[in-house]
Amino acid sequence: MANTKSAKKCVKTIASKTLQNKRCKSTLKTSLKGFKEASLSGPQATDILSKTVKIVDKSCAKGIIHANKASRLKSKMQKAVNAAAGK
């Protein structure tokens, strides 16, 4: 347990930051799941791709995910859209 007044304030700050990070990560996961369902189903995949890429970029900028992971996710999604359009 925190001993000093400033340490107690840090505990509160960390709790609120953790909550913000969880929200952002949850939004990212939901967006990725929505993209998977949409890319399998139909023509609006490019619209959903752009929205999902925006969320991935924001998560990367906030430090929720690493830049390399963001790049991998975007590449993977673009490949899926290209494969669906080619069929």
GURO-133198 format. One record per atom (N, C-alpha, C, O): residue in three letters; residue number from 1; z, x, y. Coordinates in steps of 0.05 Angstrom, whole numbers, plus 32768, in hexadecimal, padded with zeros to 4 digits. Layout:
<atoms>
+-----+-----+------+------+------+
: res :   n :   zz :   xx :   yy :
+-----+-----+------+------+------+
: ALA : NUM :    Z :    X :    Y :
...
+-----+-----+------+------+------+
</atoms>
This chain:
<atoms>
+-----+-----+------+------+------+
: res :   n :   zz :   xx :   yy :
+-----+-----+------+------+------+
: MET :   1 : 8000 : 8011 : 7FE8 :
: MET :   1 : 8000 : 8000 : 8000 :
: MET :   1 : 8000 : 8012 : 8019 :
: MET :   1 : 800B : 8028 : 8019 :
: ALA :   2 : 7FF4 : 8008 : 802E :
: ALA :   2 : 7FF1 : 8017 : 8047 :
: ALA :   2 : 800D : 8019 : 8054 :
: ALA :   2 : 801C : 8007 : 8055 :
: ASN :   3 : 8012 : 8031 : 805F :
: ASN :   3 : 802C : 8036 : 806C :
: ASN :   3 : 802B : 8033 : 808A :
: ASN :   3 : 803D : 8028 : 8096 :
: THR :   4 : 8016 : 803C : 8097 :
: THR :   4 : 8015 : 803C : 80B4 :
: THR :   4 : 8006 : 8023 : 80BD :
: THR :   4 : 7FF8 : 8015 : 80AE :
: LYS :   5 : 8009 : 801E : 80D7 :
: LYS :   5 : 7FFC : 8007 : 80E3 :
: LYS :   5 : 7FDE : 8009 : 80E2 :
: LYS :   5 : 7FD0 : 7FF6 : 80DC :
: SER :   6 : 7FD4 : 8021 : 80E7 :
: SER :   6 : 7FB7 : 8025 : 80E7 :
: SER :   6 : 7FAC : 8023 : 80CB :
: SER :   6 : 7F95 : 801A : 80C7 :
: ALA :   7 : 7FBB : 802C : 80B7 :
: ALA :   7 : 7FB2 : 802A : 809B :
: ALA :   7 : 7FB0 : 800D : 8093 :
: ALA :   7 : 7F9F : 8005 : 8083 :
: LYS :   8 : 7FC3 : 7FFC : 809C :
: LYS :   8 : 7FC2 : 7FE0 : 8096 :
: LYS :   8 : 7FA9 : 7FD3 : 80A3 :
: LYS :   8 : 7F9D : 7FC1 : 8097 :
: LYS :   9 : 7FA2 : 7FDC : 80BB :
: LYS :   9 : 7F8A : 7FD2 : 80C8 :
: LYS :   9 : 7F71 : 7FDA : 80B8 :
: LYS :   9 : 7F5E : 7FCB : 80B6 :
: CYS :  10 : 7F71 : 7FF3 : 80AE :
: CYS :  10 : 7F5B : 7FFC : 809E :
: CYS :  10 : 7F57 : 7FEC : 8085 :
: CYS :  10 : 7F40 : 7FE7 : 807D :
: VAL :  11 : 7F6D : 7FE3 : 8079 :
: VAL :  11 : 7F6B : 7FD2 : 8061 :
: VAL :  11 : 7F5C : 7FB8 : 8067 :
: VAL :  11 : 7F4B : 7FAF : 8058 :
: LYS :  12 : 7F63 : 7FAC : 807E :
: LYS :  12 : 7F56 : 7F94 : 8087 :
: LYS :  12 : 7F38 : 7F98 : 808C :
: LYS :  12 : 7F27 : 7F88 : 8084 :
: THR :  13 : 7F32 : 7FAF : 8099 :
: THR :  13 : 7F16 : 7FB5 : 80A0 :
: THR :  13 : 7F06 : 7FB9 : 8086 :
: THR :  13 : 7EEF : 7FAF : 8084 :
: ILE :  14 : 7F11 : 7FC8 : 8074 :
: ILE :  14 : 7F03 : 7FCD : 805A :
: ILE :  14 : 7EFE : 7FB3 : 804B :
: ILE :  14 : 7EE9 : 7FB0 : 8040 :
: ALA :  15 : 7F11 : 7FA1 : 804C :
: ALA :  15 : 7F0E : 7F87 : 803E :
: ALA :  15 : 7EF7 : 7F77 : 804A :
: ALA :  15 : 7EE7 : 7F6C : 803C :
: SER :  16 : 7EF5 : 7F77 : 8065 :
: SER :  16 : 7EE0 : 7F68 : 8071 :
: SER :  16 : 7EC4 : 7F75 : 806D :
: SER :  16 : 7EB0 : 7F67 : 8069 :
: LYS :  17 : 7EC3 : 7F90 : 806D :
: LYS :  17 : 7EAA : 7F9E : 8068 :
: LYS :  17 : 7EA1 : 7F9A : 804B :
: LYS :  17 : 7E89 : 7F96 : 8046 :
: THR :  18 : 7EB4 : 7F99 : 8039 :
: THR :  18 : 7EAE : 7F95 : 801D :
: THR :  18 : 7EA1 : 7F79 : 8019 :
: THR :  18 : 7E8E : 7F76 : 800A :
: LEU :  19 : 7EAD : 7F66 : 8027 :
: LEU :  19 : 7EA2 : 7F4A : 8026 :
: LEU :  19 : 7E86 : 7F49 : 8031 :
: LEU :  19 : 7E74 : 7F3C : 8025 :
: GLN :  20 : 7E81 : 7F57 : 8047 :
: GLN :  20 : 7E66 : 7F57 : 8053 :
: GLN :  20 : 7E52 : 7F64 : 803F :
: GLN :  20 : 7E3B : 7F5A : 803C :
: ASN :  21 : 7E5A : 7F7A : 8033 :
: ASN :  21 : 7E48 : 7F88 : 8020 :
: ASN :  21 : 7E42 : 7F76 : 8008 :
: ASN :  21 : 7E2C : 7F76 : 7FFE :
: LYS :  22 : 7E57 : 7F68 : 7FFE :
: LYS :  22 : 7E52 : 7F56 : 7FE7 :
: LYS :  22 : 7E3F : 7F40 : 7FEE :
: LYS :  22 : 7E2D : 7F38 : 7FDE :
: ARG :  23 : 7E41 : 7F35 : 8006 :
: ARG :  23 : 7E2F : 7F20 : 800F :
: ARG :  23 : 7E12 : 7F2A : 8010 :
: ARG :  23 : 7E00 : 7F1D : 8007 :
: CYS :  24 : 7E0F : 7F42 : 801C :
: CYS :  24 : 7DF4 : 7F4D : 801E :
: CYS :  24 : 7DE8 : 7F53 : 8003 :
: CYS :  24 : 7DD1 : 7F4E : 7FFE :
: LYS :  25 : 7DF9 : 7F5E : 7FF1 :
: LYS :  25 : 7DEF : 7F64 : 7FD6 :
: LYS :  25 : 7DE8 : 7F4B : 7FC7 :
: LYS :  25 : 7DD4 : 7F4A : 7FB7 :
: SER :  26 : 7DF8 : 7F36 : 7FCB :
: SER :  26 : 7DF2 : 7F1C : 7FBE :
: SER :  26 : 7DD8 : 7F10 : 7FC8 :
: SER :  26 : 7DC8 : 7F06 : 7FB8 :
: THR :  27 : 7DD3 : 7F12 : 7FE2 :
: THR :  27 : 7DBA : 7F08 : 7FEE :
: THR :  27 : 7DA3 : 7F17 : 7FE2 :
: THR :  27 : 7D8E : 7F0C : 7FDC :
: LEU :  28 : 7DA6 : 7F31 : 7FDF :
: LEU :  28 : 7D91 : 7F42 : 7FD4 :
: LEU :  28 : 7D8A : 7F3A : 7FB8 :
: LEU :  28 : 7D73 : 7F36 : 7FB0 :
: LYS :  29 : 7D9F : 7F37 : 7FA7 :
: LYS :  29 : 7D9A : 7F2F : 7F8B :
: LYS :  29 : 7D8D : 7F13 : 7F89 :
: LYS :  29 : 7D7B : 7F10 : 7F79 :
: THR :  30 : 7D96 : 7F01 : 7F9A :
: THR :  30 : 7D8B : 7EE6 : 7F99 :
: THR :  30 : 7D6D : 7EE7 : 7FA1 :
: THR :  30 : 7D5C : 7ED9 : 7F95 :
: SER :  31 : 7D67 : 7EF7 : 7FB5 :
: SER :  31 : 7D4B : 7EFA : 7FBE :
: SER :  31 : 7D3A : 7F06 : 7FA8 :
: SER :  31 : 7D23 : 7EFD : 7FA4 :
: LEU :  32 : 7D44 : 7F1A : 7F9A :
: LEU :  32 : 7D35 : 7F26 : 7F85 :
: LEU :  32 : 7D30 : 7F13 : 7F6E :
: LEU :  32 : 7D1A : 7F12 : 7F62 :
: LYS :  33 : 7D44 : 7F03 : 7F67 :
: LYS :  33 : 7D41 : 7EEF : 7F52 :
: LYS :  33 : 7D2C : 7EDA : 7F5A :
: LYS :  33 : 7D1B : 7ED2 : 7F4A :
: GLY :  34 : 7D2D : 7ED1 : 7F74 :
: GLY :  34 : 7D19 : 7EBE : 7F7E :
: GLY :  34 : 7CFD : 7ECA : 7F7D :
: GLY :  34 : 7CEA : 7EBB : 7F77 :
: PHE :  35 : 7CFB : 7EE3 : 7F83 :
: PHE :  35 : 7CE0 : 7EF0 : 7F82 :
: PHE :  35 : 7CD6 : 7EF0 : 7F65 :
: PHE :  35 : 7CBE : 7EEA : 7F61 :
: LYS :  36 : 7CE7 : 7EF7 : 7F52 :
: LYS :  36 : 7CDE : 7EF8 : 7F36 :
: LYS :  36 : 7CD3 : 7EDD : 7F2D :
: LYS :  36 : 7CBF : 7EDB : 7F20 :
: GLU :  37 : 7CE2 : 7EC8 : 7F34 :
: GLU :  37 : 7CD9 : 7EAD : 7F2C :
: GLU :  37 : 7CBF : 7EA6 : 7F3A :
: GLU :  37 : 7CAD : 7E9A : 7F2E :
: ALA :  38 : 7CBC : 7EAC : 7F54 :
: ALA :  38 : 7CA4 : 7EA5 : 7F63 :
: ALA :  38 : 7C8C : 7EB5 : 7F5B :
: ALA :  38 : 7C76 : 7EAB : 7F5A :
: SER :  39 : 7C91 : 7ECF : 7F54 :
: SER :  39 : 7C7A : 7EE0 : 7F4D :
: SER :  39 : 7C6E : 7ED7 : 7F32 :
: SER :  39 : 7C56 : 7EDA : 7F2E :
: LEU :  40 : 7C7E : 7ECB : 7F21 :
: LEU :  40 : 7C74 : 7EC1 : 7F08 :
: LEU :  40 : 7C65 : 7EA6 : 7F0C :
: LEU :  40 : 7C53 : 7EA0 : 7EFD :
: SER :  41 : 7C6E : 7E97 : 7F20 :
: SER :  41 : 7C64 : 7E7C : 7F22 :
: SER :  41 : 7C4B : 7E78 : 7F33 :
: SER :  41 : 7C3A : 7E68 : 7F2C :
: GLY :  42 : 7C49 : 7E87 : 7F49 :
: GLY :  42 : 7C32 : 7E7E : 7F59 :
: GLY :  42 : 7C29 : 7E8E : 7F71 :
: GLY :  42 : 7C2F : 7EA6 : 7F74 :
: PRO :  43 : 7C19 : 7E80 : 7F81 :
: PRO :  43 : 7C0A : 7E8D : 7F96 :
: PRO :  43 : 7C1B : 7E96 : 7FAF :
: PRO :  43 : 7C12 : 7EA7 : 7FBE :
: GLN :  44 : 7C32 : 7E8B : 7FB3 :
: GLN :  44 : 7C42 : 7E92 : 7FCA :
: GLN :  44 : 7C52 : 7EAC : 7FC6 :
: GLN :  44 : 7C65 : 7EB1 : 7FD5 :
: ALA :  45 : 7C4B : 7EBB : 7FB2 :
: ALA :  45 : 7C59 : 7ED4 : 7FAC :
: ALA :  45 : 7C58 : 7EE8 : 7FC3 :
: ALA :  45 : 7C6B : 7EF7 : 7FC7 :
: THR :  46 : 7C42 : 7EE9 : 7FD2 :
: THR :  46 : 7C40 : 7EFC : 7FE7 :
: THR :  46 : 7C53 : 7EF6 : 7FFE :
: THR :  46 : 7C5F : 7F07 : 800B :
: ASP :  47 : 7C57 : 7EDC : 8004 :
: ASP :  47 : 7C6A : 7ED4 : 8018 :
: ASP :  47 : 7C87 : 7EDB : 8010 :
: ASP :  47 : 7C96 : 7EE6 : 8020 :
: ILE :  48 : 7C8D : 7ED5 : 7FF7 :
: ILE :  48 : 7CA8 : 7EDB : 7FED :
: ILE :  48 : 7CAB : 7EFA : 7FEB :
: ILE :  48 : 7CC1 : 7F04 : 7FEF :
: LEU :  49 : 7C96 : 7F08 : 7FE6 :
: LEU :  49 : 7C97 : 7F25 : 7FE5 :
: LEU :  49 : 7C9F : 7F30 : 8000 :
: LEU :  49 : 7CB1 : 7F41 : 8002 :
: SER :  50 : 7C93 : 7F26 : 8015 :
: SER :  50 : 7C99 : 7F31 : 8030 :
: SER :  50 : 7CB6 : 7F2B : 8038 :
: SER :  50 : 7CC3 : 7F3B : 8044 :
: LYS :  51 : 7CC0 : 7F13 : 8031 :
: LYS :  51 : 7CDC : 7F0C : 8037 :
: LYS :  51 : 7CEF : 7F1D : 8027 :
: LYS :  51 : 7D03 : 7F26 : 8031 :
: THR :  52 : 7CE9 : 7F22 : 800E :
: THR :  52 : 7CFA : 7F32 : 7FFD :
: THR :  52 : 7CFA : 7F4F : 8005 :
: THR :  52 : 7D0F : 7F5C : 8005 :
: VAL :  53 : 7CE3 : 7F59 : 800D :
: VAL :  53 : 7CE2 : 7F75 : 8017 :
: VAL :  53 : 7CF2 : 7F78 : 8030 :
: VAL :  53 : 7D00 : 7F8D : 8034 :
: LYS :  54 : 7CF2 : 7F64 : 8041 :
: LYS :  54 : 7D02 : 7F65 : 805A :
: LYS :  54 : 7D20 : 7F67 : 8053 :
: LYS :  54 : 7D2F : 7F76 : 805F :
: ILE :  55 : 7D29 : 7F57 : 803F :
: ILE :  55 : 7D45 : 7F57 : 8037 :
: ILE :  55 : 7D4C : 7F72 : 802A :
: ILE :  55 : 7D62 : 7F7C : 802F :
: VAL :  56 : 7D3A : 7F7D : 801A :
: VAL :  56 : 7D3E : 7F97 : 800E :
: VAL :  56 : 7D41 : 7FAD : 8024 :
: VAL :  56 : 7D53 : 7FBE : 8022 :
: ASP :  57 : 7D30 : 7FAC : 8038 :
: ASP :  57 : 7D31 : 7FBF : 804D :
: ASP :  57 : 7D4B : 7FBD : 805D :
: ASP :  57 : 7D57 : 7FD1 : 8065 :
: LYS :  58 : 7D54 : 7FA5 : 8062 :
: LYS :  58 : 7D6D : 7FA1 : 8071 :
: LYS :  58 : 7D84 : 7FAC : 8061 :
: LYS :  58 : 7D96 : 7FB8 : 806C :
: SER :  59 : 7D84 : 7FA7 : 8047 :
: SER :  59 : 7D9A : 7FB1 : 8035 :
: SER :  59 : 7D9A : 7FCF : 8035 :
: SER :  59 : 7DAF : 7FDB : 8035 :
: CYS :  60 : 7D83 : 7FDB : 8035 :
: CYS :  60 : 7D81 : 7FF8 : 8036 :
: CYS :  60 : 7D8B : 8003 : 8050 :
: CYS :  60 : 7D9A : 8017 : 8051 :
: ALA :  61 : 7D84 : 7FF6 : 8066 :
: ALA :  61 : 7D8D : 7FFF : 8081 :
: ALA :  61 : 7DAB : 7FFD : 8084 :
: ALA :  61 : 7DB7 : 800D : 8092 :
: LYS :  62 : 7DB7 : 7FE9 : 8077 :
: LYS :  62 : 7DD4 : 7FE5 : 8079 :
: LYS :  62 : 7DE3 : 7FF7 : 8066 :
: LYS :  62 : 7DFC : 7FF8 : 8067 :
: GLY :  63 : 7DD4 : 8004 : 8054 :
: GLY :  63 : 7DE2 : 8016 : 8041 :
: GLY :  63 : 7DEB : 8008 : 8028 :
: GLY :  63 : 7DFC : 8013 : 8019 :
: ILE :  64 : 7DE2 : 7FF0 : 8023 :
: ILE :  64 : 7DEA : 7FE1 : 800B :
: ILE :  64 : 7DDD : 7FED : 7FF3 :
: ILE :  64 : 7DE9 : 7FEF : 7FDE :
: ILE :  65 : 7DC4 : 7FF4 : 7FF5 :
: ILE :  65 : 7DB5 : 8001 : 7FE0 :
: ILE :  65 : 7DA9 : 801B : 7FEA :
: ILE :  65 : 7DA5 : 801E : 8002 :
: HIS :  66 : 7DA3 : 802D : 7FD8 :
: HIS :  66 : 7D98 : 8047 : 7FE0 :
: HIS :  66 : 7D7B : 8044 : 7FE7 :
: HIS :  66 : 7D6D : 8032 : 7FDD :
: ALA :  67 : 7D71 : 8056 : 7FF8 :
: ALA :  67 : 7D55 : 8054 : 8001 :
: ALA :  67 : 7D41 : 8056 : 7FE9 :
: ALA :  67 : 7D2D : 8048 : 7FE9 :
: ASN :  68 : 7D47 : 8067 : 7FD6 :
: ASN :  68 : 7D36 : 806A : 7FBF :
: ASN :  68 : 7D35 : 8050 : 7FAE :
: ASN :  68 : 7D20 : 8048 : 7FA4 :
: LYS :  69 : 7D4C : 8043 : 7FAC :
: LYS :  69 : 7D4C : 802A : 7F9D :
: LYS :  69 : 7D3C : 8014 : 7FAB :
: LYS :  69 : 7D2D : 8005 : 7F9F :
: ALA :  70 : 7D3E : 8014 : 7FC6 :
: ALA :  70 : 7D2F : 8001 : 7FD5 :
: ALA :  70 : 7D11 : 8006 : 7FD2 :
: ALA :  70 : 7D01 : 7FF3 : 7FCF :
: SER :  71 : 7D09 : 801F : 7FD2 :
: SER :  71 : 7CED : 8026 : 7FCE :
: SER :  71 : 7CE4 : 801D : 7FB2 :
: SER :  71 : 7CCE : 8013 : 7FAF :
: ARG :  72 : 7CF4 : 8022 : 7F9E :
: ARG :  72 : 7CED : 801A : 7F82 :
: ARG :  72 : 7CEA : 7FFC : 7F80 :
: ARG :  72 : 7CD7 : 7FF2 : 7F74 :
: LEU :  73 : 7CFC : 7FED : 7F8C :
: LEU :  73 : 7CFB : 7FD0 : 7F8B :
: LEU :  73 : 7CE1 : 7FC5 : 7F98 :
: LEU :  73 : 7CD4 : 7FB4 : 7F8D :
: LYS :  74 : 7CDB : 7FD0 : 7FB0 :
: LYS :  74 : 7CC3 : 7FC7 : 7FBE :
: LYS :  74 : 7CAA : 7FCD : 7FAE :
: LYS :  74 : 7C97 : 7FBD : 7FAD :
: SER :  75 : 7CA9 : 7FE5 : 7FA3 :
: SER :  75 : 7C92 : 7FED : 7F93 :
: SER :  75 : 7C8F : 7FDB : 7F7A :
: SER :  75 : 7C79 : 7FD2 : 7F74 :
: LYS :  76 : 7CA5 : 7FD5 : 7F6D :
: LYS :  76 : 7CA4 : 7FC4 : 7F55 :
: LYS :  76 : 7C9B : 7FA8 : 7F5C :
: LYS :  76 : 7C8B : 7F9C : 7F4D :
: MET :  77 : 7CA4 : 7F9D : 7F73 :
: MET :  77 : 7C9C : 7F83 : 7F7B :
: MET :  77 : 7C7F : 7F82 : 7F82 :
: MET :  77 : 7C71 : 7F6F : 7F7B :
: GLN :  78 : 7C75 : 7F96 : 7F90 :
: GLN :  78 : 7C59 : 7F97 : 7F98 :
: GLN :  78 : 7C47 : 7F99 : 7F7F :
: GLN :  78 : 7C32 : 7F8C : 7F7F :
: LYS :  79 : 7C4F : 7FA8 : 7F6C :
: LYS :  79 : 7C40 : 7FAA : 7F53 :
: LYS :  79 : 7C3E : 7F8F : 7F45 :
: LYS :  79 : 7C29 : 7F88 : 7F3A :
: ALA :  80 : 7C55 : 7F80 : 7F45 :
: ALA :  80 : 7C55 : 7F66 : 7F38 :
: ALA :  80 : 7C42 : 7F53 : 7F46 :
: ALA :  80 : 7C34 : 7F44 : 7F39 :
: VAL :  81 : 7C42 : 7F54 : 7F61 :
: VAL :  81 : 7C30 : 7F42 : 7F70 :
: VAL :  81 : 7C13 : 7F4A : 7F6A :
: VAL :  81 : 7C02 : 7F38 : 7F67 :
: ASN :  82 : 7C0D : 7F63 : 7F6A :
: ASN :  82 : 7BF1 : 7F6D : 7F65 :
: ASN :  82 : 7BE8 : 7F65 : 7F49 :
: ASN :  82 : 7BD1 : 7F5D : 7F45 :
: ALA :  83 : 7BFA : 7F68 : 7F35 :
: ALA :  83 : 7BF3 : 7F61 : 7F1A :
: ALA :  83 : 7BEE : 7F43 : 7F17 :
: ALA :  83 : 7BDC : 7F3A : 7F09 :
: ALA :  84 : 7BFE : 7F32 : 7F25 :
: ALA :  84 : 7BFB : 7F15 : 7F24 :
: ALA :  84 : 7BE1 : 7F0D : 7F32 :
: ALA :  84 : 7BD3 : 7EFB : 7F29 :
: ALA :  85 : 7BD9 : 7F1B : 7F47 :
: ALA :  85 : 7BC1 : 7F14 : 7F56 :
: ALA :  85 : 7BA8 : 7F1D : 7F46 :
: ALA :  85 : 7B93 : 7F10 : 7F48 :
: GLY :  86 : 7BAB : 7F32 : 7F36 :
: GLY :  86 : 7B95 : 7F3D : 7F27 :
: GLY :  86 : 7B8E : 7F2C : 7F0E :
: GLY :  86 : 7B77 : 7F2D : 7F04 :
: LYS :  87 : 7BA1 : 7F1C : 7F05 :
: LYS :  87 : 7B9C : 7F0C : 7EEE :
: LYS :  87 : 7B8D : 7EF3 : 7EF3 :
: LYS :  87 : 7B87 : 7EE3 : 7EE1 :
+-----+-----+------+------+------+
</atoms>
